Amino acid sequence: MIPKHLIRRLSRDRVPISATIELTHHCNWRCVHCFVVNAEAVPCAELTTEEVQRVLGELHDLGSFFLCLTGGECLLRADFVDIVRCAADLGFAISISSNASLVTESLADELVAAHVIEFQCSLLGATPEVHDGITGIAGSHAAAWRGIDILRDKGINVFPKTPVMNRNFDDLEQIREQTKRYGLLWMTSCLLFPRWQGDREIAKLRIGDEQMAELFRMQIRWSEEENLDHDEDRVPDEEATSQCGAGVSTVTIEADGSVTPCQAYPTSAGNIREAALSEIWRQGAVFEELRTTYDQACTSADYDGPGANWLCPLFELREAGQGEGGAEELLRFNRIRLSQIGEDQGSARK
């Protein structure tokens, strides 16, 4: 892990420490909550192998260290192994974000050779009925676990994630037991991002106030039972604070070459097919606006620590259709989260 003070310094110096490359919009699952535009619905001219390799070189020159390869389902790219090899040759600390269903023995061997530090994957239910109901693909639960087994057997660090919704809330304890039995670090999040600007339909999948409060209590209990700080074993996606590092210390290159602060951000700062990545990173209006917001937040007395509000400009843009307040779900999340942190701290003092 990079020390927190160093991350802050690099952020002030506008170094994109962590980069994400979205290799494709194609996916073999049809998850009900996914915010990535499916390529079958909205086709795009994806970056070629040579373009991706050029971007990797530009990211290296900008000082990026952590690299996440994602999609869609990034393993669908025929040149995926070539891209991983190129990234490894440039010295990136590589993580993969995938559903794991397409993992093979030979692919896992390539990931070992590239020293991939983390393989993130989705576990959406404890049973095929729940998991496959969310993905819309029969057999996806078994396929995901088959991929996880292969990766574990090769010694690759597998990191399952569960986006929490009303369709899988009752499965959480069982998913935890499954991942614990396999010795896997596991993360949950109940913040479901709007799938498009102004999307309100996503609310139908979100858990209620009582379930959200219960989730935070479970997370506190799980952390105490494990007796570890999971963040210390994680690849940092952003600066370890309450303020999002999108556009400040992180950058995303989307499947069509658009450059954005993060994968779900609806506004592009430019396209690598039209300008150098360094120029877009340093001069893009979207980035400048976010950096101003970031610098202002960093001067706030309640900027950091467990009692700070979690801030996300993207959520406001996606949910409210504009970037100035109105992100009701984010307000609800912070209100309930802080209430449970307060109760836990109060109990600890007794």
C-alpha positions, 0 to 999 in steps of 0.5 A: 500500500502507498502511505496515505500522506504520499497519496495526498501529496501525489493528489495535490500534484495531480498524478493519476495514481490509479487508472481504469481502462474499460476494455469493452461494453460487451458482457455475457451477463445482464445484471439488473443493476449494472450502470455500464451501457450494454454494447448490444443496445448501444454499439461503440467503436472499441479501442484497438489493441494498439490504442490500448497499448499506447494508452498504457504507455501514456499512463506510465509516463503520467506516473500511474501505478495501479491499473484496473482492467474492466468492462463490460466483461473484459475477458471477452476481449480476444486480445486480453492476454496481450493487454495484460502482458503489455501492462505487466511489462510497463510495471503496473500493479494490475487488478482485474474486474470481471465476473470470473465466469470466463476464467480458464486454467491457461488465463489464470497462468497468464495472470500469475505470470503478470503478477496480477495483485487482485481479481475483483468479481461479483457475487450476487447471491448465495444460491443460483436462484438469487444470483442467476435471477439478478444476472439474468443468466442461468448457470452464472453462479456456478460459472463464477465459483468455477472461475474463483476456484481456478484463480484460488488454486493458482494463488491469485488474490480473489476479491468478491464484491456484493452490491446489496439490493432488496433481491439479495439482502437475505443472502448476505450472511450466507455469502459471508460464510461462503467467502470466509470458508474460502479465505476470501476478503469480501466487500459489500456496498448498498450504494447502487449507482443510477444507470443513467442520468436522472435514473429513478428506476434503480430505487426499486432495487435499493434496500430500505432504511432498516435494512441499510442500518442492519447492513452497517451493523453487520459490517461492524460486527464482521470487522470485529469478528475478523479483527482486521482492517480490510482496507490495509489489504486492499488495492486503493481505488482512490485516496483513503478518505471520505472525499472521492479522488475521481479526476484528482488521483484517478482516471478512467479510459472508456471502451471508445477512448473517452476519458472520464474521472471514473467509469460511471461519470456521464461527462467526458473530458476528451478522447484519446483518439483526438488528443494526448492523454496527458493534455486531457488529464491536465487541461480537461474542464471536467477535471478542473471542476472536480479538482476545485471541489476536491481542494475545497473539501480538503480544507473542511474540518470534517473531511476525513475519518470514520465520522465524515460524510462520504462524498460523490459528485457522480452520484449527484450528477446521475441521480439528480441530473445535475451536480448541485445537491439533490442526491437523495440516496447519498444523503440517506446513506450518510445519515444512516451510516453515521447513526450506526457509527455513532451507536457503535462508538457509544457502545465501545465507550461503555 
